Amino acid sequence: VTGSPCETLILGRSNNPDDKNVDHDQLWLKLLGARSQRFLMCAMCSNNSIRREEFERFGLLNIHAYSLQDVRTSRDGKHRLVKLRNPWGG
């Protein structure tokens, strides 16, 4: 436990009212700022309405947490890149 305040944002659920109100540009700026301040960040895949194979197609596991190690914008500025690490080492 770091003792620092934390923030949780649940995205990708059609029945989640917060998801409809997310400004993805603001979220990206927040992630970039958190990274520049070296905050601990994590991400989780957790969706029972999406089949396991859909996550695996992208190399992810459903109902699994990852450390979010880096966020960057591509050199051409067209892509937002997120570097995840599987704590299980897989």
N, C-alpha and C positions, 0 to 999 in steps of 0.2 A: 504494500500500500504506500503510495507516494504522499498522501495527505493533500494533494492538489485537487481542486474541483474537477469534475468530469462532466461530459455532455454525451448523451446517447441520442442517436437519430436513427429511426427505423425507416428504411426505404424499400420500395418495391412491392408493397402490399396494396392491392386495389381497395381494400376496406380500411386502409389506414389514412385518416384525414390529414395527418402531418405530411404524408408523401405527396399529396396533391398541392400542398402549399410550399414545397421546397423550391427555392431558387438555386438551380444547379450551378450557376456562375458564382453566387455567393458562397455556396458550399465548397466549391473548388478553391476560392480565395481563402476560406477558413482553413482548409487542409494545407495549403501552401504556407500560410502563416504559422500554423501549428508545427509544421515540419521545420521551418526556419528557426523556431524557438526550441526545437528538439523535444517536443512533447511526446510522451508515449501514446501510440495510437494502435488501434486494432480494428479488425473488420470481421464480420461473421456472415456466413451463408446459412440461412435458416428459413426455409419456405416449404411447407408441406404440400402446397398446391403445384409445385414444379417437380417433375420427375427427377430422380437421382441422375439419370443419364444426361440430362440437360446441363447440370453442373459439371459432370465428369467430362463433357465435351470441351469444356474450357479449362480442364485440369483442376477443378475445385471439388471439394466434398461438401455435401449438404449437411446441415446441422454441425458445422465445424468453424472454429475460430482461427484467425490468422493474425500475425503481427503485420501492421502496415509500416513498412520500413522506409519508403520513399514515395514522394509524389513530384512529378515534373511535367512540364509541358514540352512537347517535341520541339526540335529546332525550328521547324517550319510553322509552329504555333497552331497546328491543326488538330493535334492529338493530346489528350490528357492521359498520362501514364501513371499507374499505381504499381508499386512493387510490394508484393505480399510474400510472407514467409510462413510456411507450415511449421508450427512448433513441434510437430511429430517428426519433422525431418523428411517427410515424403514429398 
